[in-house]
Amino acid sequence: MNKSNLLLTSKAVAAILMVSPRTLQNYRSEGKLMYYKLSRKTIRYRVEDVVEFLKRSSCCSFQKDSINALIEKYTVKF
């Protein structure tokens, strides 16, 4: 399965990035992280966009190294 078609929930992305839901909301508001609004309350993120965000960020290298394991753990499969 192509990873670019896999979607992550807000809860999963917050866990992967190790940030609070409010910080994640700030990233969306500031245009730092791409997201897709499927309905009024349903927001999803493409794995590819989260990985790209991590590459651009100044987070620790441990977090960047463990991204694949975290993505596998939190990926929503359709």
N, CA, C and O atoms as a Tripos MOL2 file, in Angstrom:
@<TRIPOS>MOLECULE
protein
  312   311    78     0     0
PROTEIN
NO_CHARGES

@<TRIPOS>ATOM
      1 N           0.8320   -1.1810    0.0000 N.3       1 MET1
      2 CA          0.0000    0.0000    0.0000 C.3       1 MET1
      3 C           0.8750    1.2410    0.0000 C.2       1 MET1
      4 O           1.8910    1.2850    0.6930 O.2       1 MET1
      5 N           0.4970    2.2290   -0.7570 N.am      2 ASN2
      6 CA          1.2480    3.4650   -0.8750 C.3       2 ASN2
      7 C           1.0470    4.3130    0.3740 C.2       2 ASN2
      8 O          -0.0890    4.6150    0.7390 O.2       2 ASN2
      9 N           2.1330    4.6980    1.0320 N.am      3 LYS3
     10 CA          2.0310    5.4610    2.2720 C.3       3 LYS3
     11 C           1.4420    6.8500    2.0710 C.2       3 LYS3
     12 O           0.8790    7.4100    3.0130 O.2       3 LYS3
     13 N           1.5500    7.4220    0.8870 N.am      4 SER4
     14 CA          1.0190    8.7620    0.6600 C.3       4 SER4
     15 C          -0.5040    8.7730    0.6990 C.2       4 SER4
     16 O          -1.1010    9.8380    0.8580 O.2       4 SER4
     17 N          -1.1500    7.6140    0.5580 N.am      5 ASN5
     18 CA         -2.6060    7.5350    0.6060 C.3       5 ASN5
     19 C          -3.1280    7.2090    2.0020 C.2       5 ASN5
     20 O          -4.3400    7.2000    2.2180 O.2       5 ASN5
     21 N          -2.2410    6.9440    2.9400 N.am      6 LEU6
     22 CA         -2.6610    6.6130    4.2910 C.3       6 LEU6
     23 C          -2.9240    7.8920    5.0720 C.2       6 LEU6
     24 O          -2.2300    8.8940    4.9040 O.2       6 LEU6
     25 N          -3.9360    7.8390    5.9260 N.am      7 LEU7
     26 CA         -4.3250    9.0180    6.6900 C.3       7 LEU7
     27 C          -4.1410    8.7850    8.1800 C.2       7 LEU7
     28 O          -4.2820    7.6670    8.6760 O.2       7 LEU7
     29 N          -3.8250    9.8600    8.8780 N.am      8 LEU8
     30 CA         -3.6470    9.8150   10.3210 C.3       8 LEU8
     31 C          -4.6770   10.7130   10.9930 C.2       8 LEU8
     32 O          -5.0630   11.7400   10.4360 O.2       8 LEU8
     33 N          -5.1200   10.3340   12.1770 N.am      9 THR9
     34 CA         -6.0380   11.1570   12.9520 C.3       9 THR9
     35 C          -5.2500   12.2550   13.6700 C.2       9 THR9
     36 O          -4.0230   12.2020   13.7540 O.2       9 THR9
     37 N          -5.9670   13.2380   14.1790 N.am     10 SER10
     38 CA         -5.3240   14.3160   14.9380 C.3      10 SER10
     39 C          -4.6430   13.7640   16.1860 C.2      10 SER10
     40 O          -3.5430   14.1890   16.5390 O.2      10 SER10
     41 N          -5.2890   12.8300   16.8430 N.am     11 LYS11
     42 CA         -4.7170   12.2220   18.0460 C.3      11 LYS11
     43 C          -3.4080   11.5070   17.7220 C.2      11 LYS11
     44 O          -2.4380   11.5940   18.4740 O.2      11 LYS11
     45 N          -3.3960   10.8060   16.6080 N.am     12 ALA12
     46 CA         -2.1890   10.0810   16.2020 C.3      12 ALA12
     47 C          -1.0660   11.0400   15.8420 C.2      12 ALA12
     48 O           0.0820   10.8190   16.2300 O.2      12 ALA12
     49 N          -1.3760   12.1030   15.1070 N.am     13 VAL13
     50 CA         -0.3490   13.0710   14.7160 C.3      13 VAL13
     51 C           0.2130   13.7710   15.9460 C.2      13 VAL13
     52 O           1.4210   13.9910   16.0320 O.2      13 VAL13
     53 N          -0.6440   14.1210   16.8940 N.am     14 ALA14
     54 CA         -0.1760   14.7480   18.1330 C.3      14 ALA14
     55 C           0.7790   13.8090   18.8750 C.2      14 ALA14
     56 O           1.7900   14.2550   19.4190 O.2      14 ALA14
     57 N           0.4600   12.5080   18.8990 N.am     15 ALA15
     58 CA          1.3370   11.5360   19.5530 C.3      15 ALA15
     59 C           2.6600   11.3890   18.8040 C.2      15 ALA15
     60 O           3.7200   11.3140   19.4260 O.2      15 ALA15
     61 N           2.6050   11.3490   17.4930 N.am     16 ILE16
     62 CA          3.8250   11.2160   16.6840 C.3      16 ILE16
     63 C           4.7320   12.4230   16.8650 C.2      16 ILE16
     64 O           5.9440   12.2780   17.0270 O.2      16 ILE16
     65 N           4.1410   13.6210   16.8360 N.am     17 LEU17
     66 CA          4.9240   14.8430   16.9640 C.3      17 LEU17
     67 C           5.2490   15.1830   18.4160 C.2      17 LEU17
     68 O           6.0420   16.0820   18.6970 O.2      17 LEU17
     69 N           4.6160   14.4430   19.3340 N.am     18 MET18
     70 CA          4.8020   14.6760   20.7720 C.3      18 MET18
     71 C           4.4190   16.1040   21.1530 C.2      18 MET18
     72 O           5.1680   16.8080   21.8310 O.2      18 MET18
     73 N           3.2300   16.5150   20.6990 N.am     19 VAL19
     74 CA          2.6960   17.8400   21.0030 C.3      19 VAL19
     75 C           1.2680   17.6900   21.5180 C.2      19 VAL19
     76 O           0.6590   16.6280   21.3940 O.2      19 VAL19
     77 N           0.7530   18.7460   22.0880 N.am     20 SER20
     78 CA         -0.6310   18.7290   22.5770 C.3      20 SER20
     79 C          -1.5910   18.9570   21.4130 C.2      20 SER20
     80 O          -1.1800   19.4410   20.3580 O.2      20 SER20
     81 N          -2.8620   18.6150   21.5940 N.am     21 PRO21
     82 CA         -3.8500   18.8940   20.5550 C.3      21 PRO21
     83 C          -3.9330   20.3910   20.2190 C.2      21 PRO21
     84 O          -4.1740   20.7510   19.0670 O.2      21 PRO21
     85 N          -3.7390   21.2470   21.1990 N.am     22 ARG22
     86 CA         -3.7650   22.6920   20.9610 C.3      22 ARG22
     87 C          -2.5900   23.1250   20.0800 C.2      22 ARG22
     88 O          -2.7670   23.9610   19.1930 O.2      22 ARG22
     89 N          -1.4240   22.5840   20.3030 N.am     23 THR23
     90 CA         -0.2670   22.8980   19.4600 C.3      23 THR23
     91 C          -0.5210   22.4360   18.0370 C.2      23 THR23
     92 O          -0.1770   23.1360   17.0850 O.2      23 THR23
     93 N          -1.1140   21.2760   17.8870 N.am     24 LEU24
     94 CA         -1.4600   20.7660   16.5610 C.3      24 LEU24
     95 C          -2.4390   21.7110   15.8710 C.2      24 LEU24
     96 O          -2.3180   21.9720   14.6740 O.2      24 LEU24
     97 N          -3.3980   22.2160   16.6210 N.am     25 GLN25
     98 CA         -4.3460   23.1860   16.0740 C.3      25 GLN25
     99 C          -3.6190   24.4590   15.6370 C.2      25 GLN25
    100 O          -3.9540   25.0390   14.6040 O.2      25 GLN25
    101 N          -2.6380   24.8920   16.4060 N.am     26 ASN26
    102 CA         -1.8420   26.0580   16.0260 C.3      26 ASN26
    103 C          -1.0860   25.8100   14.7140 C.2      26 ASN26
    104 O          -1.0200   26.6930   13.8580 O.2      26 ASN26
    105 N          -0.5230   24.6190   14.5600 N.am     27 TYR27
    106 CA          0.1730   24.2750   13.3170 C.3      27 TYR27
    107 C          -0.7800   24.3790   12.1260 C.2      27 TYR27
    108 O          -0.3980   24.8700   11.0640 O.2      27 TYR27
    109 N          -2.0200   23.9180   12.3040 N.am     28 ARG28
    110 CA         -3.0110   24.0120   11.2220 C.3      28 ARG28
    111 C          -3.3440   25.4750   10.9300 C.2      28 ARG28
    112 O          -3.3700   25.8960    9.7740 O.2      28 ARG28
    113 N          -3.5950   26.2340   11.9780 N.am     29 SER29
    114 CA         -3.9730   27.6450   11.8190 C.3      29 SER29
    115 C          -2.8730   28.4680   11.1510 C.2      29 SER29
    116 O          -3.1490   29.3630   10.3520 O.2      29 SER29
    117 N          -1.6410   28.1560   11.4830 N.am     30 GLU30
    118 CA         -0.4930   28.8900   10.9410 C.3      30 GLU30
    119 C          -0.0670   28.3750    9.5650 C.2      30 GLU30
    120 O           0.8250   28.9490    8.9400 O.2      30 GLU30
    121 N          -0.6910   27.3080    9.0970 N.am     31 GLY31
    122 CA         -0.3600   26.7580    7.7900 C.3      31 GLY31
    123 C           0.9300   25.9630    7.7710 C.2      31 GLY31
    124 O           1.5010   25.7370    6.7040 O.2      31 GLY31
    125 N           1.3930   25.5400    8.9230 N.am     32 LYS32
    126 CA          2.6410   24.7900    9.0030 C.3      32 LYS32
    127 C           2.4630   23.3180    8.6400 C.2      32 LYS32
    128 O           3.4060   22.6690    8.1860 O.2      32 LYS32
    129 N           1.2590   22.7940    8.8380 N.am     33 LEU33
    130 CA          0.9960   21.3740    8.6020 C.3      33 LEU33
    131 C          -0.2690   21.2220    7.7730 C.2      33 LEU33
    132 O          -1.3370   21.7020    8.1550 O.2      33 LEU33
    133 N          -0.1400   20.5540    6.6410 N.am     34 MET34
    134 CA         -1.2910   20.3290    5.7600 C.3      34 MET34
    135 C          -2.2550   19.3440    6.4190 C.2      34 MET34
    136 O          -1.8400   18.3990    7.0890 O.2      34 MET34
    137 N          -3.5520   19.5860    6.2120 N.am     35 TYR35
    138 CA         -4.5770   18.7030    6.7550 C.3      35 TYR35
    139 C          -5.7680   18.6770    5.8180 C.2      35 TYR35
    140 O          -5.8910   19.5160    4.9260 O.2      35 TYR35
    141 N          -6.6370   17.7140    6.0280 N.am     36 TYR36
    142 CA         -7.8260   17.5530    5.1980 C.3      36 TYR36
    143 C          -9.0320   17.4540    6.1200 C.2      36 TYR36
    144 O          -9.0800   16.6050    7.0110 O.2      36 TYR36
    145 N          -9.9900   18.3160    5.9000 N.am     37 LYS37
    146 CA        -11.1940   18.3280    6.7100 C.3      37 LYS37
    147 C         -12.2530   17.5050    5.9860 C.2      37 LYS37
    148 O         -12.7910   17.9350    4.9660 O.2      37 LYS37
    149 N         -12.5480   16.3310    6.5120 N.am     38 LEU38
    150 CA        -13.4770   15.4090    5.8800 C.3      38 LEU38
    151 C         -14.9200   15.7390    6.2370 C.2      38 LEU38
    152 O         -15.8310   15.4970    5.4450 O.2      38 LEU38
    153 N         -15.1240   16.2820    7.4100 N.am     39 SER39
    154 CA        -16.4440   16.7530    7.8380 C.3      39 SER39
    155 C         -16.2060   17.8490    8.8730 C.2      39 SER39
    156 O         -15.0650   18.2430    9.1160 O.2      39 SER39
    157 N         -17.2640   18.3280    9.4680 N.am     40 ARG40
    158 CA        -17.1310   19.4250   10.4080 C.3      40 ARG40
    159 C         -16.1660   19.1190   11.5550 C.2      40 ARG40
    160 O         -15.4430   20.0050   12.0100 O.2      40 ARG40
    161 N         -16.1540   17.8960   12.0140 N.am     41 LYS41
    162 CA        -15.3140   17.5180   13.1470 C.3      41 LYS41
    163 C         -14.2090   16.5160   12.8060 C.2      41 LYS41
    164 O         -13.4230   16.1470   13.6780 O.2      41 LYS41
    165 N         -14.1450   16.0820   11.5700 N.am     42 THR42
    166 CA        -13.1810   15.0430   11.1970 C.3      42 THR42
    167 C         -12.0390   15.6370   10.3890 C.2      42 THR42
    168 O         -12.2250   16.1070    9.2670 O.2      42 THR42
    169 N         -10.8610   15.6060   10.9820 N.am     43 ILE43
    170 CA         -9.6530   16.1220   10.3280 C.3      43 ILE43
    171 C          -8.6700   14.9630   10.2060 C.2      43 ILE43
    172 O          -8.4850   14.1880   11.1440 O.2      43 ILE43
    173 N          -8.0490   14.8580    9.0490 N.am     44 ARG44
    174 CA         -7.0450   13.8210    8.8110 C.3      44 ARG44
    175 C          -5.8010   14.4460    8.1890 C.2      44 ARG44
    176 O          -5.8520   15.5260    7.5990 O.2      44 ARG44
    177 N          -4.6910   13.7430    8.3370 N.am     45 TYR45
    178 CA         -3.3990   14.1860    7.8280 C.3      45 TYR45
    179 C          -2.7940   13.0630    7.0050 C.2      45 TYR45
    180 O          -2.8590   11.8960    7.3890 O.2      45 TYR45
    181 N          -2.2090   13.4170    5.8770 N.am     46 ARG46
    182 CA         -1.5110   12.4050    5.0780 C.3      46 ARG46
    183 C          -0.1700   12.1160    5.7350 C.2      46 ARG46
    184 O           0.4810   13.0180    6.2620 O.2      46 ARG46
    185 N           0.2320   10.8650    5.7020 N.am     47 VAL47
    186 CA          1.5190   10.4580    6.2660 C.3      47 VAL47
    187 C           2.6440   11.2620    5.6270 C.2      47 VAL47
    188 O           3.5510   11.7310    6.3150 O.2      47 VAL47
    189 N           2.5820   11.4150    4.3230 N.am     48 GLU48
    190 CA          3.6110   12.1490    3.5840 C.3      48 GLU48
    191 C           3.7590   13.5820    4.1050 C.2      48 GLU48
    192 O           4.8770   14.0830    4.2220 O.2      48 GLU48
    193 N           2.6460   14.2400    4.4180 N.am     49 ASP49
    194 CA          2.6890   15.6140    4.9240 C.3      49 ASP49
    195 C           3.3040   15.6870    6.3180 C.2      49 ASP49
    196 O           4.0390   16.6240    6.6300 O.2      49 ASP49
    197 N           3.0020   14.6960    7.1550 N.am     50 VAL50
    198 CA          3.5670   14.6630    8.5030 C.3      50 VAL50
    199 C           5.0770   14.4420    8.4350 C.2      50 VAL50
    200 O           5.8340   15.0910    9.1570 O.2      50 VAL50
    201 N           5.5120   13.5330    7.5760 N.am     51 VAL51
    202 CA          6.9430   13.2720    7.4100 C.3      51 VAL51
    203 C           7.6490   14.5290    6.8950 C.2      51 VAL51
    204 O           8.7280   14.8710    7.3780 O.2      51 VAL51
    205 N           7.0620   15.2040    5.9400 N.am     52 GLU52
    206 CA          7.6470   16.4400    5.4050 C.3      52 GLU52
    207 C           7.7320   17.5140    6.4860 C.2      52 GLU52
    208 O           8.7280   18.2340    6.5710 O.2      52 GLU52
    209 N           6.6980   17.6240    7.3070 N.am     53 PHE53
    210 CA          6.7090   18.5730    8.4100 C.3      53 PHE53
    211 C           7.8610   18.2740    9.3670 C.2      53 PHE53
    212 O           8.5560   19.1860    9.8140 O.2      53 PHE53
    213 N           8.0610   16.9920    9.6790 N.am     54 LEU54
    214 CA          9.1600   16.6130   10.5730 C.3      54 LEU54
    215 C          10.5200   16.9330    9.9710 C.2      54 LEU54
    216 O          11.4330   17.3500   10.6830 O.2      54 LEU54
    217 N          10.6570   16.7410    8.6740 N.am     55 LYS55
    218 CA         11.9340   17.0520    8.0200 C.3      55 LYS55
    219 C          12.2570   18.5360    8.1170 C.2      55 LYS55
    220 O          13.4180   18.9180    8.2620 O.2      55 LYS55
    221 N          11.2170   19.3760    8.0370 N.am     56 ARG56
    222 CA         11.4160   20.8280    8.1110 C.3      56 ARG56
    223 C          11.5770   21.3350    9.5410 C.2      56 ARG56
    224 O          12.0700   22.4430    9.7520 O.2      56 ARG56
    225 N          11.1700   20.5450   10.5100 N.am     57 SER57
    226 CA         11.1560   21.0040   11.9020 C.3      57 SER57
    227 C          12.5370   20.8830   12.5370 C.2      57 SER57
    228 O          13.4610   20.2890   11.9830 O.2      57 SER57
    229 N          12.6310   21.4670   13.7090 N.am     58 SER58
    230 CA         13.8910   21.4110   14.4430 C.3      58 SER58
    231 C          13.7810   20.4730   15.6410 C.2      58 SER58
    232 O          14.4350   20.6790   16.6630 O.2      58 SER58
    233 N          12.9520   19.4440   15.5060 N.am     59 CYS59
    234 CA         12.7700   18.5060   16.6140 C.3      59 CYS59
    235 C          14.0050   17.6170   16.7680 C.2      59 CYS59
    236 O          14.9090   17.6290   15.9320 O.2      59 CYS59
    237 N          14.0180   16.8640   17.8360 N.am     60 CYS60
    238 CA         15.1730   16.0280   18.1240 C.3      60 CYS60
    239 C          15.3220   14.8940   17.1040 C.2      60 CYS60
    240 O          14.3510   14.4870   16.4650 O.2      60 CYS60
    241 N          16.5340   14.4000   16.9650 N.am     61 SER61
    242 CA         16.8090   13.3510   15.9880 C.3      61 SER61
    243 C          16.1480   12.0320   16.3720 C.2      61 SER61
    244 O          15.7960   11.2470   15.4920 O.2      61 SER61
    245 N          15.9730   11.7710   17.6700 N.am     62 PHE62
    246 CA         15.2800   10.5510   18.1030 C.3      62 PHE62
    247 C          13.8920   10.4880   17.5030 C.2      62 PHE62
    248 O          13.4630    9.4410   17.0180 O.2      62 PHE62
    249 N          13.1920   11.6060   17.5370 N.am     63 GLN63
    250 CA         11.8370   11.6720   17.0040 C.3      63 GLN63
    251 C          11.8480   11.4130   15.5010 C.2      63 GLN63
    252 O          11.0030   10.6780   14.9910 O.2      63 GLN63
    253 N          12.7840   12.0030   14.8020 N.am     64 LYS64
    254 CA         12.8750   11.7910   13.3610 C.3      64 LYS64
    255 C          13.2220   10.3450   13.0310 C.2      64 LYS64
    256 O          12.7250    9.7980   12.0470 O.2      64 LYS64
    257 N          14.0640    9.7260   13.8390 N.am     65 ASP65
    258 CA         14.4520    8.3370   13.6010 C.3      65 ASP65
    259 C          13.3110    7.3600   13.8580 C.2      65 ASP65
    260 O          13.2320    6.3130   13.2160 O.2      65 ASP65
    261 N          12.4450    7.6910   14.7750 N.am     66 SER66
    262 CA         11.3820    6.7620   15.1430 C.3      66 SER66
    263 C          10.0810    6.9970   14.3820 C.2      66 SER66
    264 O           9.0680    6.3710   14.6930 O.2      66 SER66
    265 N          10.0900    7.8820   13.3970 N.am     67 ILE67
    266 CA          8.8620    8.2520   12.6860 C.3      67 ILE67
    267 C           8.2010    7.0590   11.9990 C.2      67 ILE67
    268 O           6.9770    6.9380   12.0390 O.2      67 ILE67
    269 N           8.9660    6.1910   11.3780 N.am     68 ASN68
    270 CA          8.3680    5.0520   10.6660 C.3      68 ASN68
    271 C           7.6190    4.1260   11.6090 C.2      68 ASN68
    272 O           6.5220    3.6690   11.2860 O.2      68 ASN68
    273 N           8.1930    3.8460   12.7620 N.am     69 ALA69
    274 CA          7.5220    2.9820   13.7340 C.3      69 ALA69
    275 C           6.2490    3.6450   14.2460 C.2      69 ALA69
    276 O           5.2250    2.9820   14.4130 O.2      69 ALA69
    277 N           6.3100    4.9380   14.4930 N.am     70 LEU70
    278 CA          5.1310    5.6560   14.9780 C.3      70 LEU70
    279 C           4.0350    5.7020   13.9210 C.2      70 LEU70
    280 O           2.8570    5.5430   14.2430 O.2      70 LEU70
    281 N           4.4040    5.9140   12.6840 N.am     71 ILE71
    282 CA          3.4140    5.9680   11.6030 C.3      71 ILE71
    283 C           2.7210    4.6190   11.4530 C.2      71 ILE71
    284 O           1.5010    4.5560   11.2980 O.2      71 ILE71
    285 N           3.4950    3.5460   11.4970 N.am     72 GLU72
    286 CA          2.9030    2.2080   11.3980 C.3      72 GLU72
    287 C           1.9080    1.9730   12.5350 C.2      72 GLU72
    288 O           0.8620    1.3540   12.3410 O.2      72 GLU72
    289 N           2.2430    2.4680   13.7040 N.am     73 LYS73
    290 CA          1.4010    2.2610   14.8760 C.3      73 LYS73
    291 C           0.0770    3.0290   14.7570 C.2      73 LYS73
    292 O          -0.9670    2.5200   15.1650 O.2      73 LYS73
    293 N           0.1090    4.2360   14.2080 N.am     74 TYR74
    294 CA         -1.0620    5.1030   14.2270 C.3      74 TYR74
    295 C          -1.8000    5.2440   12.9070 C.2      74 TYR74
    296 O          -2.7770    5.9900   12.8430 O.2      74 TYR74
    297 N          -1.3820    4.5730   11.8730 N.am     75 THR75
    298 CA         -2.0000    4.7380   10.5620 C.3      75 THR75
    299 C          -3.4150    4.1730   10.5140 C.2      75 THR75
    300 O          -3.6880    3.0720   10.9900 O.2      75 THR75
    301 N          -4.3030    4.9660    9.9230 N.am     76 VAL76
    302 CA         -5.6800    4.5350    9.6980 C.3      76 VAL76
    303 C          -5.7150    3.9010    8.3160 C.2      76 VAL76
    304 O          -5.3880    4.5570    7.3260 O.2      76 VAL76
    305 N          -6.1040    2.6430    8.2370 N.am     77 LYS77
    306 CA         -6.1180    1.9500    6.9570 C.3      77 LYS77
    307 C          -7.5470    1.8250    6.4680 C.2      77 LYS77
    308 O          -8.4330    1.3630    7.1880 O.2      77 LYS77
    309 N          -7.7510    2.2420    5.2380 N.am     78 PHE78
    310 CA         -9.0900    2.1930    4.6360 C.3      78 PHE78
    311 C          -9.1740    1.0600    3.6440 C.2      78 PHE78
    312 O         -10.2210    0.8530    3.0310 O.2      78 PHE78
@<TRIPOS>BOND
     1     1     2 1
     2     2     3 1
     3     3     4 2
     4     3     5 am
     5     5     6 1
     6     6     7 1
     7     7     8 2
     8     7     9 am
     9     9    10 1
    10    10    11 1
    11    11    12 2
    12    11    13 am
    13    13    14 1
    14    14    15 1
    15    15    16 2
    16    15    17 am
    17    17    18 1
    18    18    19 1
    19    19    20 2
    20    19    21 am
    21    21    22 1
    22    22    23 1
    23    23    24 2
    24    23    25 am
    25    25    26 1
    26    26    27 1
    27    27    28 2
    28    27    29 am
    29    29    30 1
    30    30    31 1
    31    31    32 2
    32    31    33 am
    33    33    34 1
    34    34    35 1
    35    35    36 2
    36    35    37 am
    37    37    38 1
    38    38    39 1
    39    39    40 2
    40    39    41 am
    41    41    42 1
    42    42    43 1
    43    43    44 2
    44    43    45 am
    45    45    46 1
    46    46    47 1
    47    47    48 2
    48    47    49 am
    49    49    50 1
    50    50    51 1
    51    51    52 2
    52    51    53 am
    53    53    54 1
    54    54    55 1
    55    55    56 2
    56    55    57 am
    57    57    58 1
    58    58    59 1
    59    59    60 2
    60    59    61 am
    61    61    62 1
    62    62    63 1
    63    63    64 2
    64    63    65 am
    65    65    66 1
    66    66    67 1
    67    67    68 2
    68    67    69 am
    69    69    70 1
    70    70    71 1
    71    71    72 2
    72    71    73 am
    73    73    74 1
    74    74    75 1
    75    75    76 2
    76    75    77 am
    77    77    78 1
    78    78    79 1
    79    79    80 2
    80    79    81 am
    81    81    82 1
    82    82    83 1
    83    83    84 2
    84    83    85 am
    85    85    86 1
    86    86    87 1
    87    87    88 2
    88    87    89 am
    89    89    90 1
    90    90    91 1
    91    91    92 2
    92    91    93 am
    93    93    94 1
    94    94    95 1
    95    95    96 2
    96    95    97 am
    97    97    98 1
    98    98    99 1
    99    99   100 2
   100    99   101 am
   101   101   102 1
   102   102   103 1
   103   103   104 2
   104   103   105 am
   105   105   106 1
   106   106   107 1
   107   107   108 2
   108   107   109 am
   109   109   110 1
   110   110   111 1
   111   111   112 2
   112   111   113 am
   113   113   114 1
   114   114   115 1
   115   115   116 2
   116   115   117 am
   117   117   118 1
   118   118   119 1
   119   119   120 2
   120   119   121 am
   121   121   122 1
   122   122   123 1
   123   123   124 2
   124   123   125 am
   125   125   126 1
   126   126   127 1
   127   127   128 2
   128   127   129 am
   129   129   130 1
   130   130   131 1
   131   131   132 2
   132   131   133 am
   133   133   134 1
   134   134   135 1
   135   135   136 2
   136   135   137 am
   137   137   138 1
   138   138   139 1
   139   139   140 2
   140   139   141 am
   141   141   142 1
   142   142   143 1
   143   143   144 2
   144   143   145 am
   145   145   146 1
   146   146   147 1
   147   147   148 2
   148   147   149 am
   149   149   150 1
   150   150   151 1
   151   151   152 2
   152   151   153 am
   153   153   154 1
   154   154   155 1
   155   155   156 2
   156   155   157 am
   157   157   158 1
   158   158   159 1
   159   159   160 2
   160   159   161 am
   161   161   162 1
   162   162   163 1
   163   163   164 2
   164   163   165 am
   165   165   166 1
   166   166   167 1
   167   167   168 2
   168   167   169 am
   169   169   170 1
   170   170   171 1
   171   171   172 2
   172   171   173 am
   173   173   174 1
   174   174   175 1
   175   175   176 2
   176   175   177 am
   177   177   178 1
   178   178   179 1
   179   179   180 2
   180   179   181 am
   181   181   182 1
   182   182   183 1
   183   183   184 2
   184   183   185 am
   185   185   186 1
   186   186   187 1
   187   187   188 2
   188   187   189 am
   189   189   190 1
   190   190   191 1
   191   191   192 2
   192   191   193 am
   193   193   194 1
   194   194   195 1
   195   195   196 2
   196   195   197 am
   197   197   198 1
   198   198   199 1
   199   199   200 2
   200   199   201 am
   201   201   202 1
   202   202   203 1
   203   203   204 2
   204   203   205 am
   205   205   206 1
   206   206   207 1
   207   207   208 2
   208   207   209 am
   209   209   210 1
   210   210   211 1
   211   211   212 2
   212   211   213 am
   213   213   214 1
   214   214   215 1
   215   215   216 2
   216   215   217 am
   217   217   218 1
   218   218   219 1
   219   219   220 2
   220   219   221 am
   221   221   222 1
   222   222   223 1
   223   223   224 2
   224   223   225 am
   225   225   226 1
   226   226   227 1
   227   227   228 2
   228   227   229 am
   229   229   230 1
   230   230   231 1
   231   231   232 2
   232   231   233 am
   233   233   234 1
   234   234   235 1
   235   235   236 2
   236   235   237 am
   237   237   238 1
   238   238   239 1
   239   239   240 2
   240   239   241 am
   241   241   242 1
   242   242   243 1
   243   243   244 2
   244   243   245 am
   245   245   246 1
   246   246   247 1
   247   247   248 2
   248   247   249 am
   249   249   250 1
   250   250   251 1
   251   251   252 2
   252   251   253 am
   253   253   254 1
   254   254   255 1
   255   255   256 2
   256   255   257 am
   257   257   258 1
   258   258   259 1
   259   259   260 2
   260   259   261 am
   261   261   262 1
   262   262   263 1
   263   263   264 2
   264   263   265 am
   265   265   266 1
   266   266   267 1
   267   267   268 2
   268   267   269 am
   269   269   270 1
   270   270   271 1
   271   271   272 2
   272   271   273 am
   273   273   274 1
   274   274   275 1
   275   275   276 2
   276   275   277 am
   277   277   278 1
   278   278   279 1
   279   279   280 2
   280   279   281 am
   281   281   282 1
   282   282   283 1
   283   283   284 2
   284   283   285 am
   285   285   286 1
   286   286   287 1
   287   287   288 2
   288   287   289 am
   289   289   290 1
   290   290   291 1
   291   291   292 2
   292   291   293 am
   293   293   294 1
   294   294   295 1
   295   295   296 2
   296   295   297 am
   297   297   298 1
   298   298   299 1
   299   299   300 2
   300   299   301 am
   301   301   302 1
   302   302   303 1
   303   303   304 2
   304   303   305 am
   305   305   306 1
   306   306   307 1
   307   307   308 2
   308   307   309 am
   309   309   310 1
   310   310   311 1
   311   311   312 2
@<TRIPOS>SUBSTRUCTURE
     1 MET1         2 RESIDUE 1 A MET
     2 ASN2         6 RESIDUE 1 A ASN
     3 LYS3        10 RESIDUE 1 A LYS
     4 SER4        14 RESIDUE 1 A SER
     5 ASN5        18 RESIDUE 1 A ASN
     6 LEU6        22 RESIDUE 1 A LEU
     7 LEU7        26 RESIDUE 1 A LEU
     8 LEU8        30 RESIDUE 1 A LEU
     9 THR9        34 RESIDUE 1 A THR
    10 SER10       38 RESIDUE 1 A SER
    11 LYS11       42 RESIDUE 1 A LYS
    12 ALA12       46 RESIDUE 1 A ALA
    13 VAL13       50 RESIDUE 1 A VAL
    14 ALA14       54 RESIDUE 1 A ALA
    15 ALA15       58 RESIDUE 1 A ALA
    16 ILE16       62 RESIDUE 1 A ILE
    17 LEU17       66 RESIDUE 1 A LEU
    18 MET18       70 RESIDUE 1 A MET
    19 VAL19       74 RESIDUE 1 A VAL
    20 SER20       78 RESIDUE 1 A SER
    21 PRO21       82 RESIDUE 1 A PRO
    22 ARG22       86 RESIDUE 1 A ARG
    23 THR23       90 RESIDUE 1 A THR
    24 LEU24       94 RESIDUE 1 A LEU
    25 GLN25       98 RESIDUE 1 A GLN
    26 ASN26      102 RESIDUE 1 A ASN
    27 TYR27      106 RESIDUE 1 A TYR
    28 ARG28      110 RESIDUE 1 A ARG
    29 SER29      114 RESIDUE 1 A SER
    30 GLU30      118 RESIDUE 1 A GLU
    31 GLY31      122 RESIDUE 1 A GLY
    32 LYS32      126 RESIDUE 1 A LYS
    33 LEU33      130 RESIDUE 1 A LEU
    34 MET34      134 RESIDUE 1 A MET
    35 TYR35      138 RESIDUE 1 A TYR
    36 TYR36      142 RESIDUE 1 A TYR
    37 LYS37      146 RESIDUE 1 A LYS
    38 LEU38      150 RESIDUE 1 A LEU
    39 SER39      154 RESIDUE 1 A SER
    40 ARG40      158 RESIDUE 1 A ARG
    41 LYS41      162 RESIDUE 1 A LYS
    42 THR42      166 RESIDUE 1 A THR
    43 ILE43      170 RESIDUE 1 A ILE
    44 ARG44      174 RESIDUE 1 A ARG
    45 TYR45      178 RESIDUE 1 A TYR
    46 ARG46      182 RESIDUE 1 A ARG
    47 VAL47      186 RESIDUE 1 A VAL
    48 GLU48      190 RESIDUE 1 A GLU
    49 ASP49      194 RESIDUE 1 A ASP
    50 VAL50      198 RESIDUE 1 A VAL
    51 VAL51      202 RESIDUE 1 A VAL
    52 GLU52      206 RESIDUE 1 A GLU
    53 PHE53      210 RESIDUE 1 A PHE
    54 LEU54      214 RESIDUE 1 A LEU
    55 LYS55      218 RESIDUE 1 A LYS
    56 ARG56      222 RESIDUE 1 A ARG
    57 SER57      226 RESIDUE 1 A SER
    58 SER58      230 RESIDUE 1 A SER
    59 CYS59      234 RESIDUE 1 A CYS
    60 CYS60      238 RESIDUE 1 A CYS
    61 SER61      242 RESIDUE 1 A SER
    62 PHE62      246 RESIDUE 1 A PHE
    63 GLN63      250 RESIDUE 1 A GLN
    64 LYS64      254 RESIDUE 1 A LYS
    65 ASP65      258 RESIDUE 1 A ASP
    66 SER66      262 RESIDUE 1 A SER
    67 ILE67      266 RESIDUE 1 A ILE
    68 ASN68      270 RESIDUE 1 A ASN
    69 ALA69      274 RESIDUE 1 A ALA
    70 LEU70      278 RESIDUE 1 A LEU
    71 ILE71      282 RESIDUE 1 A ILE
    72 GLU72      286 RESIDUE 1 A GLU
    73 LYS73      290 RESIDUE 1 A LYS
    74 TYR74      294 RESIDUE 1 A TYR
    75 THR75      298 RESIDUE 1 A THR
    76 VAL76      302 RESIDUE 1 A VAL
    77 LYS77      306 RESIDUE 1 A LYS
    78 PHE78      310 RESIDUE 1 A PHE
